[in-house]
Amino acid sequence: MEKNVIIIGIAGGTGSGKSTMIERIEKQFSSQITILSHDFYYKAHNQMTYDERCKLNYDHPDAFDTDLMIEHIKKLKQWQSIARPVYDFTIHNRVEETVTVYPAKVIVVEGILIFENKELLDLFDIKVFIDTDADVRIIRRIMRDVQERGRTLQSVVNQYLTTVKLMHEQFVEPSKKNADIIVPEGGYNLVALDMLNQRIHALLHDEDEIGGLTR
């Protein structure tokens, strides 16, 4: 039987500010909420060499095991823990280890393509789209991929021009119409962040009052 769990989806293009928003939400609520990233669910390609994996299109919906993510969200809604996959961006592949994720009253799901899949979209109670200018997004992506994911500047720029930009225009931007709220600049928009944090606080507070419990 499903519990009274609220699922918040936060989508937007690469480098839009989703991660910053998630980090600041997590800092505010810590273990009171559960956070899932679509990036955790990139498909494994153990049969491929590293060079072959480098050539894959990681910004297309087919790059993700979205069915597994949907299954995991449904389990969390039923108050069951999950073993989510771990993806290593430096080798473009999953690793054998998994991370145990526990259910919570509020689950925040983020990713560039989470509003593109109808079945996944239907699981969200609140849908937030982060809208940021393309020039800002590419600069943020370059900094992230070079500093955190061991990429070269040339490889990041090539990937952006050959796949990222095209996939954004084909899949990410059109999915914006499915959002309930559009937020410019993501986690850097402190007014929108404060409003979302207040909403999450209210949802958590309501559960405590209704259940007569404290977390």
PAZAPA-4460 file (N, C-alpha, C; in steps of 0.05 Angstrom, whole numbers, plus 32768, in hexadecimal, padded with zeros to 4 digits):
% residues 215
    n_x    n_y    n_z   ca_x   ca_y   ca_z    c_x    c_y    c_z   seq   type   mol
   8011   7FE8   8000   8000   8000   8000   8012   8019   8000     1      M     A
   800B   802D   7FEE   801B   8045   7FEC   8016   8057   8004     2      E     A
   802C   8063   800D   802A   8077   8022   8024   8092   8016     3      K     A
   801F   80A6   8027   801A   80C1   801D   8035   80CE   8018     4      N     A
   8041   80C7   8001   805B   80D1   7FF9   8058   80E5   7FE2     5      V     A
   8066   80FB   7FE4   8065   8111   7FD0   807F   810F   7FBF     6      I     A
   807B   810E   7FA5   8092   810C   7F93   8095   8127   7F85     7      I     A
   80AC   8134   7F87   80B2   814D   7F7A   80C7   8148   7F64     8      I     A
   80C0   814F   7F4B   80D3   814C   7F35   80DF   8167   7F2E     9      G     A
   80FA   8167   7F2C   8108   817F   7F24   8118   8179   7F0A    10      I     A
   8110   8185   7EF4   811C   8180   7EDA   8128   819A   7ED0    11      A     A
   8136   8197   7EB9   8143   81AE   7EAC   815C   81A5   7E9E    12      G     A
   8166   81B5   7E8C   817D   81AE   7E7C   8196   81AB   7E8C    13      G     A
   81AB   819F   7E7F   81C5   819C   7E8C   81D0   81B7   7E94    14      T     A
   81DA   81B9   7EAD   81E5   81D2   7EB7   81D1   81E7   7EBE    15      G     A
   81B8   81E0   7EC0   81A3   81F4   7EC5   81A2   81FE   7EE2    16      S     A
   81AD   81EE   7EF4   81AC   81F5   7F11   819D   81E1   7F21    17      G     A
   8196   81CA   7F16   8187   81B5   7F24   8197   81AC   7F3C    18      K     A
   81B0   81A5   7F38   81C0   819A   7F4D   81C3   81AD   7F65    19      S     A
   81C7   81C7   7F5E   81C9   81DB   7F73   81B0   81DD   7F83    20      T     A
   8199   81DC   7F75   817F   81DC   7F84   817C   81C4   7F96    21      M     A
   8183   81AC   7F8B   8181   8193   7F9B   8193   8195   7FB3    22      I     A
   81AC   819E   7FB0   81BF   81A0   7FC6   81B4   81B2   7FDC    23      E     A
   81A8   81C8   7FD4   819E   81DB   7FE8   8185   81D1   7FF6    24      R     A
   8174   81C2   7FE7   815D   81B5   7FF3   8166   81A0   8007    25      I     A
   817A   8190   7FFE   8184   817A   800F   8191   8186   8029    26      E     A
   819F   819C   8026   81AB   81A8   803D   8196   81B2   8051    27      K     A
   817F   81BB   8047   816A   81C4   8058   815C   81AE   8067    28      Q     A
   8158   8197   8059   8147   8182   8065   8156   8168   806B    29      F     A
   816F   8165   8062   8180   814F   806A   8171   8134   8065    30      S     A
   8170   8123   807A   8165   8108   8078   8147   8108   8078    31      S     A
   813A   811F   807A   811D   811F   807A   8111   8119   805E    32      Q     A
   8120   811C   8049   8117   8117   802E   8129   8103   8020    33      I     A
   811F   80F8   800A   812F   80E6   7FF9   8133   80F3   7FDE    34      T     A
   814C   80F1   7FD4   8152   80FD   7FBA   815C   80E8   7FA7    35      I     A
   8151   80E8   7F8F   8159   80D6   7F7A   8160   80E6   7F61    36      L     A
   8176   80DF   7F54   817F   80EC   7F3B   817C   80D8   7F24    37      S     A
   8171   80E2   7F0E   816F   80D1   7EF6   818B   80C7   7EED    38      H     A
   819F   80D8   7EF3   81BB   80D0   7EEB   81C4   80B6   7EF8    39      D     A
   81B9   80AF   7F0F   81C0   8096   7F1C   81B8   807E   7F0A    40      F     A
   81A5   8083   7EF8   8198   806D   7EE9   81A2   806B   7ECC    41      Y     A
   81B9   8076   7EC6   81C5   8071   7EAC   81C9   8053   7EA9    42      Y     A
   81C4   8049   7E91   81C7   802C   7E8C   81E4   8023   7E8E    43      K     A
   81E7   800A   7E97   8202   7FFE   7E97   820A   7FF5   7E7B    44      A     A
   8223   7FF8   7E74   822D   7FEE   7E5A   8247   7FDF   7E5E    45      H     A
   8245   7FCA   7E6E   825D   7FBA   7E75   826A   7FAD   7E5D    46      N     A
   825A   7FA8   7E48   8264   7F9A   7E31   8274   7FAC   7E1F    47      Q     A
   8274   7FC6   7E24   8282   7FD9   7E13   829D   7FE1   7E1F    48      M     A
   82AF   7FE9   7E0D   82C8   7FF5   7E17   82C3   8011   7E1F    49      T     A
   82D7   801D   7E2D   82D4   8039   7E35   82D1   804B   7E1D    50      Y     A
   82E1   8047   7E09   82DF   8058   7DF1   82C3   8056   7DE4    51      D     A
   82B8   803E   7DE4   829D   803A   7DD9   8288   8049   7DEA    52      E     A
   828B   8047   7E04   8278   8055   7E16   827A   8073   7E13    53      R     A
   8292   807D   7E0D   8295   809A   7E0A   8285   80A5   7DF2    54      C     A
   827F   8094   7DDF   8271   809D   7DC7   8252   809B   7DC9    55      K     A
   8248   8091   7DE0   822B   808E   7DE3   821E   80AA   7DE7    56      L     A
   8205   80AB   7DE1   81F5   80C4   7DE5   81E8   80C2   7E01    57      N     A
   81F2   80D1   7E14   81E9   80CF   7E2F   81D2   80E3   7E35    58      Y     A
   81C9   80F1   7E21   81B4   8105   7E25   819A   80FD   7E17    59      D     A
   8199   80E4   7E0E   8181   80D9   7E02   8172   80C9   7E17    60      H     A
   8157   80C8   7E16   8148   80B8   7E2A   8150   809B   7E2B    61      P     A
   815A   8090   7E15   8162   8074   7E15   817B   806E   7E25    62      D     A
   8189   8083   7E2D   81A2   807F   7E3D   819C   8077   7E59    63      A     A
   8183   807B   7E62   817B   8077   7E7E   816A   805E   7E81    64      F     A
   816E   8050   7E98   815C   803A   7E9F   8145   8047   7EAF    65      D     A
   8134   8055   7EA1   811E   8064   7EAE   8109   8050   7EBA    66      T     A
   8106   8039   7EAE   80F4   8025   7EB9   80FC   801D   7ED6    67      D     A
   8116   801A   7EDA   8120   8013   7EF5   811A   802A   7F08    68      L     A
   811E   8043   7EFF   8119   805A   7F11   80FB   805B   7F18    69      M     A
   80EA   8056   7F05   80CD   8056   7F0B   80C6   8041   7F1F    70      I     A
   80D2   8029   7F1C   80CE   8013   7F2F   80D7   801B   7F4B    71      E     A
   80EE   8028   7F4C   80F9   8030   7F66   80E7   8046   7F74    72      H     A
   80DE   8059   7F64   80CD   806D   7F6F   80B3   8061   7F7A    73      I     A
   80A8   804E   7F6C   808F   8041   7F75   8094   8031   7F8F    74      K     A
   80AC   8025   7F91   80B2   8017   7FAA   80B5   802B   7FC1    75      K     A
   80C2   8042   7FBC   80C4   8056   7FD1   80A9   8061   7FDA    76      L     A
   8097   8063   7FC7   807C   806C   7FCD   806D   8057   7FDF    77      K     A
   8075   803E   7FDC   806A   8029   7FED   807A   8025   8007    78      Q     A
   808C   8038   800C   809C   8039   8024   80B0   8022   8026    79      W     A
   80BB   801A   800F   80CF   8006   800D   80EA   8013   8005    80      Q     A
   8100   8009   8011   811A   8013   8009   8122   8007   7FEE    81      S     A
   8135   8014   7FE0   813E   800B   7FC6   815D   800A   7FC6    82      I     A
   8168   7FFA   7FB3   8185   7FFA   7FAF   818A   8007   7F94    83      A     A
   818F   8021   7F95   8192   8030   7F7C   81AE   802C   7F71    84      R     A
   81B0   802D   7F56   81CA   802A   7F4A   81DD   8041   7F4E    85      P     A
   81F6   803C   7F4A   820B   8051   7F4C   8219   8053   7F31    86      V     A
   821B   806C   7F27   8226   8070   7F0C   8240   8080   7F0F    87      Y     A
   8255   8077   7F02   826F   8084   7F02   8273   8093   7EE8    88      D     A
   8272   80AD   7EE9   8274   80BE   7ED1   8290   80BD   7EC5    89      F     A
   82A4   80B7   7ED5   82BF   80B7   7ECA   82C5   809F   7EB8    90      T     A
   82B4   808A   7EBB   82B8   8072   7EAA   829F   806D   7E98    91      I     A
   828B   807F   7E9A   8273   807C   7E8B   8265   8061   7E8F    92      H     A
   8263   8059   7EA8   8257   803F   7EAD   824E   803D   7ECA    93      N     A
   823C   802B   7ECF   8234   8024   7EEB   824A   8014   7EF8    94      R     A
   824A   8016   7F13   825C   8005   7F22   824A   7FF0   7F30    95      V     A
   8257   7FDC   7F3C   8248   7FC6   7F48   8239   7FCE   7F61    96      E     A
   8244   7FE1   7F70   8238   7FE9   7F89   821D   7FF6   7F84    97      E     A
   820C   7FF4   7F99   81F2   8003   7F99   81F0   8012   7FB3    98      T     A
   81DE   8025   7FB4   81D9   8035   7FCC   81BC   8030   7FD6    99      V     A
   81BA   802A   7FEF   819F   8026   7FFA   8192   8041   7FFF   100      T     A
   817A   8045   7FF3   816B   805E   7FF6   8151   8057   8005   101      V     A
   814C   8067   801A   8135   8062   802B   811E   8075   8024   102      Y     A
   8105   806C   8028   80EE   807D   8021   80EC   8095   8034   103      P     A
   80DD   80A9   802B   80D8   80C1   803B   80BE   80CD   8032   104      A     A
   80B3   80DF   8042   809A   80EC   803B   809C   80FC   8021   105      K     A
   80B3   8108   801D   80B8   8118   8005   80D0   810C   7FF6   106      V     A
   80CB   8106   7FDC   80E1   80FC   7FCB   80E5   8110   7FB4   107      I     A
   80FE   8119   7FB1   8105   812C   7F9C   8114   811D   7F86   108      V     A
   810A   811F   7F6E   8117   8111   7F57   8120   8126   7F43   109      V     A
   8139   8124   7F3A   8144   8138   7F28   8150   812B   7F0F   110      E     A
   8150   8139   7EF9   815D   812F   7EE1   8155   8140   7EC9   111      G     A
   8164   813E   7EB3   815F   814E   7E9C   8146   8145   7E8D   112      I     A
   8140   812B   7E8F   812B   811F   7E7E   8114   8113   7E8E   113      L     A
   8111   811A   7EA7   80FD   810C   7EB7   80E0   8115   7EB0   114      I     A
   80DD   812B   7EA1   80C3   8134   7E98   80BD   812A   7E7C   115      F     A
   80CF   811B   7E70   80CC   8111   7E55   80BD   80F7   7E54   116      E     A
   80C0   80E7   7E69   80B4   80CC   7E6B   8099   80CF   7E79   117      N     A
   8083   80C7   7E6B   8068   80CB   7E74   8063   80BB   7E8E   118      K     A
   806C   80A2   7E90   8067   8092   7EA8   8076   809E   7EC0   119      E     A
   808E   80A8   7EBC   809D   80B4   7ED2   8090   80CF   7ED9   120      L     A
   8088   80DE   7EC5   807C   80F8   7EC9   8063   80F6   7EDB   121      L     A
   8053   80E1   7ED6   803A   80DD   7EE5   803F   80D7   7F03   122      D     A
   8057   80D0   7F0B   805D   80CB   7F27   8061   80E4   7F37   123      L     A
   8066   80FA   7F29   806D   8113   7F38   8054   8122   7F40   124      F     A
   8054   812B   7F5A   803F   813C   7F64   8044   8159   7F5F   125      D     A
   805E   8161   7F5F   8066   817C   7F59   807D   817B   7F45   126      I     A
   807A   818A   7F2F   808D   8189   7F19   809A   81A5   7F15   127      K     A
   80B4   81A6   7F1A   80C3   81C0   7F18   80D7   81BE   7F01   128      V     A
   80D7   81D1   7EEF   80EA   81D2   7ED9   80FD   81EA   7EDD   129      F     A
   8117   81E4   7EDC   812B   81F9   7EDF   8133   8203   7EC3   130      I     A
   812E   821D   7EBF   8132   8229   7EA5   814A   823D   7EA6   131      D     A
   815F   8236   7E98   8178   8247   7E99   8182   824A   7E7C   132      T     A
   818E   8261   7E77   8198   8267   7E5C   81AD   8253   7E54   133      D     A
   81AE   824D   7E3A   81C0   8238   7E2F   81DD   823F   7E34   134      A     A
   81E5   8258   7E32   8201   825F   7E35   820A   825A   7E52   135      D     A
   81F9   825F   7E65   81FF   825A   7E81   8201   823C   7E86   136      V     A
   81EF   822D   7E7A   81EE   8210   7E7E   8208   8203   7E74   137      R     A
   8211   820B   7E5C   8229   81FE   7E51   8242   8204   7E61   138      I     A
   8243   821D   7E6B   825A   8224   7E7C   825B   8213   7E95   139      I     A
   8243   8210   7EA2   8241   8200   7EBA   8248   81E3   7EB4   140      R     A
   823F   81D9   7E9D   8244   81BD   7E96   8262   81B8   7E92   141      R     A
   826F   81CB   7E84   828C   81C9   7E80   829B   81C7   7E9A   142      I     A
   8294   81DA   7EAC   82A2   81DA   7EC6   829D   81C1   7ED6   143      M     A
   8285   81B7   7ED6   827E   819E   7EE4   828D   8186   7ED9   144      R     A
   828B   8182   7EBE   8296   816A   7EB2   82B5   816A   7EB3   145      D     A
   82C1   8181   7EB1   82DE   8182   7EB2   82E8   817E   7ECF   146      V     A
   82DB   818C   7EE1   82E5   818C   7EFD   82DC   8173   7F0C   147      Q     A
   82C4   8168   7F07   82B9   8152   7F17   82B9   8137   7F09   148      E     A
   82B9   8137   7EEE   82B5   811E   7EE0   82CD   8117   7ECE   149      R     A
   82E3   8125   7ED1   82FC   811E   7EC4   82FB   8121   7EA6   150      G     A
   82EB   8132   7E9B   82E9   8136   7E7E   82FC   814C   7E75   151      R     A
   8303   814B   7E5B   8312   8161   7E4F   82FF   8176   7E45   152      T     A
   8309   818E   7E42   82F9   81A4   7E38   82EE   819E   7E1C   153      L     A
   8300   8193   7E0B   82F8   818C   7DF0   82E2   8177   7DEF   154      Q     A
   82E4   8163   7E00   82D0   814E   7E00   82B5   8158   7E09   155      S     A
   82B4   816B   7E1D   829B   8176   7E26   828E   8187   7E11   156      V     A
   829E   8197   7E03   8293   81A8   7DEE   8289   8198   7DD7   157      V     A
   8298   8183   7DCF   8290   8172   7DB9   8275   8163   7DC0   158      N     A
   8273   815A   7DD9   825B   814C   7DE1   8243   815F   7DE1   159      Q     A
   8248   8177   7DEA   8232   818B   7DEB   8228   8191   7DCF   160      Y     A
   823A   8194   7DBC   8232   819C   7DA1   8226   8185   7D91   161      L     A
   822F   816C   7D97   8225   8155   7D87   820C   8148   7D93   162      T     A
   8209   8149   7DAD   81F2   813B   7DB9   81E2   814C   7DCD   163      T     A
   81F0   8159   7DDF   81E2   8166   7DF5   81CE   817C   7DEB   164      V     A
   81D8   818D   7DDA   81C7   81A3   7DD0   81AF   8198   7DC0   165      K     A
   81B4   8184   7DAF   819F   8179   7D9F   818A   816B   7DB0   166      L     A
   8193   815C   7DC4   8181   814E   7DD6   8171   8161   7DE7   167      M     A
   817D   8176   7DEF   816F   818A   7DFF   8158   8196   7DEE   168      H     A
   815E   819C   7DD6   8149   81A8   7DC4   8133   8194   7DBE   169      E     A
   813B   817A   7DBB   8127   8166   7DB3   8117   815B   7DCA   170      Q     A
   8123   8159   7DE2   8115   814B   7DF8   8111   815D   7E11   171      F     A
   8126   816B   7E19   8125   817A   7E33   8113   8192   7E31   172      V     A
   8118   81A3   7E1E   8109   81BC   7E1B   80EB   81B7   7E17   173      E     A
   80E3   81A4   7E06   80C6   819F   7E03   80B9   8194   7E1D   174      P     A
   80C9   8187   7E2E   80BD   817C   7E47   80B6   8192   7E5B   175      S     A
   80BF   81AA   7E56   80BA   81C1   7E68   809C   81C6   7E6B   176      K     A
   808D   81C0   7E56   8070   81C4   7E56   8062   81B3   7E6B   177      K     A
   806F   819E   7E75   8063   818C   7E89   8067   8196   7EA5   178      N     A
   8076   81AB   7EA9   807C   81B5   7EC4   8065   81C4   7ED0   179      A     A
   8063   81C3   7EEA   8050   81D4   7EF9   805C   81EF   7EFE   180      D     A
   8076   81F0   7F02   8084   8209   7F09   809D   820A   7EF9   181      I     A
   80A3   8222   7EED   80BC   8226   7EDF   80CD   823A   7EEF   182      I     A
   80E5   8231   7EF5   80F7   8241   7F07   8110   824A   7EF7   183      V     A
   8115   8263   7EF3   812E   826C   7EE7   8145   8268   7EFA   184      P     A
   815B   825D   7EF0   8175   825B   7EFE   8176   8247   7F15   185      E     A
   8162   8237   7F19   8163   8221   7F2C   816A   8229   7F48   186      G     A
   817F   821C   7F53   8187   8220   7F6F   8192   823C   7F74   187      G     A
   8198   824B   7F5F   81A2   8266   7F62   818B   827A   7F65   188      Y     A
   8172   8270   7F60   815A   8281   7F64   8151   827D   7F81   189      N     A
   815A   828E   7F92   8156   828A   7FAF   8139   828D   7FB7   190      L     A
   812A   829E   7FA8   810E   82A2   7FAE   80FE   8288   7FA8   191      V     A
   8103   827D   7F91   80F5   8264   7F89   80FE   824D   7F9B   192      A     A
   8118   824C   7FA2   8122   8237   7FB4   8114   8239   7FD0   193      L     A
   8111   8251   7FDA   8104   8255   7FF4   80E7   824C   7FF3   194      D     A
   80D9   8252   7FDD   80BD   824A   7FDA   80BA   822B   7FD9   195      M     A
   80CD   821E   7FCB   80CC   8201   7FC9   80D3   81F4   7FE4   196      L     A
   80E6   8200   7FF2   80ED   81F6   800D   80D6   81F9   8020   197      N     A
   80C8   820F   801E   80B0   8213   802F   809B   81FE   8029   198      Q     A
   8097   81F7   8010   8084   81E3   8008   808C   81C8   8013   199      R     A
   80A5   81C1   8011   80AF   81A7   801B   80AB   81A6   8039   200      I     A
   80B2   81BC   8047   80AF   81BD   8064   8092   81B9   806C   201      H     A
   807F   81C5   805D   8063   81C2   8063   805A   81A5   805F   202      A     A
   8064   8198   804A   805D   817C   8045   8067   816A   805C   203      L     A
   807F   816F   8064   808B   815F   807A   807C   8164   8094   204      L     A
   8075   817D   8099   8067   8185   80B2   804B   8179   80B3   205      H     A
   803E   8179   809C   8023   816D   809B   8024   814F   80A2   206      D     A
   8038   8141   8099   8039   8125   809F   803C   8120   80BD   207      E     A
   804D   8131   80C9   8051   812E   80E6   8038   8133   80F6   208      D     A
   8029   8147   80ED   8010   814E   80FB   7FFB   8138   80F7   209      E     A
   7FF8   812F   80DE   7FE3   811B   80D9   7FEA   8100   80E6   210      I     A
   8003   80F9   80E5   800A   80DF   80F1   800F   80E0   810F   211      G     A
   8011   80F8   811A   8016   80FB   8136   8032   80F1   813D   212      G     A
   8044   80F3   812A   805F   80E9   812E   8073   80FF   8129   213      L     A
   808A   80FD   8134   80A1   810E   812D   80B5   80FE   811F   214      T     A
   80C3   810A   810D   80D8   80FB   80FE   80F2   80FC   810D   215      R     A
***
